[in-house]
């Protein structure tokens, strides 16, 4: 099968520390895309060029590298491996022709790939696995391969087996060609005779590879049943067909740091990666003609302004043309943090479109040259971790809101809200590091320093006893005074029924125009009850009162109502209410028991658990947990599940909280109010 034509795009994905950035550097180096290979330790790689990435020596956003290999144009997208930055990888996968799953040679960490393999399976994205750091492997490749099979949805096809020199992997045997190669650091592998110790392994593993391919190819299956040995070119064709259809997943080995196996990987990409048309079909985009480009990443560069990173799907994008009613202010290709101005971008190319302020990640841009429908773009990943933030300089409050909006444009999995209950600005994300990076971007890119703290829990309070109370407000000064007098019954209501005000005034004891002021005074008091929290689920009935022909007015009766509430509410047996959340936890089945213990330790109530639909070896645990105990839940969940467990939560109900915990909450509120 012939290689695809046109510029192609691959995404490097995989767990944190698997070596994706180093692999991109190696791919660029062996293809001549860079003159000197950089290293993460020296901080001079094409990827991870952002200050936040350099400081942590970890990827925090998509990095782009461009190169050519054997006259084919390639864009390589290096994606963060941290589970907290997975939105970046998801967006890159949407436009990539193929994903290279980079994995370190470990049997224990295979579960870290489960969420990624699930996305690849659900989206039908072709991919291959590159077992990196093969020079440091301490386990058999076959054992790593079996561990990967336990979490992968598509059949894995081992393409190479290692040649060992003592405890060191010194080369590999290609299972299709039968050729053996010796690794040479910084250069292409040297062909050697196949060592006798691997000959038997080669024969057995090659047979398994052919049987896996035959499951998806009737022609090959027929040949194997007739004991006919297909020739090498036929096998390459069968493999390419299976990879492009996402039916099989090749597994290659190597070491990006030493450039071992990287040229072989590039050759496999060249032959097996489909052309851009396959990505268009997978996206579900229908293009009726003209120019179309899919935006998959937004950057706000300090000097260049807003950049919309897009893959051109059809037509030609040029500077100055109009897409979606907006002018393309500039056009460039990216090489890490470097922008290179280009005249045009052809189908398949990835380009940065400048100064298109209204464009958002996920938008399909067209020039109006034909009917087009947008991609089925994934919703932002549900946030699981929050921090209340405020600017160090109060004069920066408006500036902070604008900067947060830009952060959300760059990474849709970062969101923010003004919490109506606590009146805090709350920043939401995927974890502690995720929000730390966001705060660093606020300061470094937008010159807004913000302080962060755990968000306040929206406690409420209510009452358990009915009380009748008289309230009078009287003030006499020179001229007109103020006079209001009310009698009210304060009573509890069932949970969730809210506030109710009724008027039982008869005989004109209080003029009708003053009664709304009584209700207003009650509502104002309810914003802060005797325990220091908003009061809910109570009723107030206005039963009697007095007024003065001259001194009574609306304000007098509002203040009289506050007096009645201030004196009466403490007598109503007030009680603290804490919010309870309904939580659904997705976790590998072998960690389900640990999650049960975690829920119990956080005062939670387990409602049940069942296998997670569509997920092999996963459970979903349902529980009710106090909202105060899910603030940092994701941190502990990830620590007991190799970083892959997650959860969704929603408000369920308010529940009475008494005893020592309630006393601590009330005391903390008093201290906070005194400090302010």
Secondary structure by P-SEA (a helix, b strand, c coil): ccccccbbbbbbbbcccccaaaaaaaaaaaaccccbbbbcccccccccccaaaaaacccccbbbbbbccccbbbbbbbbbcccccaaaaaaaaaccccccccccccccccccaaaaaaaaaaacccbbbbbcccccccccaaaaaaaaaacccccccccbbbbbccccccccccccccbbbbbbccccbbbbcccccaaaaaaaaaaaaaaaaaaccaaaaaaaaacccccaaaaaaaaaaaaaaccbbbbbbbbcccccaaaaaaaaaacccccaaaaaaaacccccccbbbbbccccccccccbbbbbbbcccccccccccccccccbbbbbcccbbbbbccccccbbbbbcccccccccbbbbcccbbbbbccccccccccbbbbbbbccccaaaaaaaaaaaaaaacccbbbbccccccccccccccaaaaaaaaaaaaacccbbbbbcccccbbbbbbcbbbbbbbbbbbbcccbbbbbbbbbbbbcccccccbbbbbccccccccccaaaaaaaaaaaaaccccccccccbbbbbbcccccccccccaaaaaaaaaaaaaacccccbbbbbbbbbbbbbbbcccaaaaaaaaaaaacbbbcccccccccccbbbbbbbbccccccaaaaaaaaaccccccccccccbbbbbbcaaaaaaaaaaaaaaaac
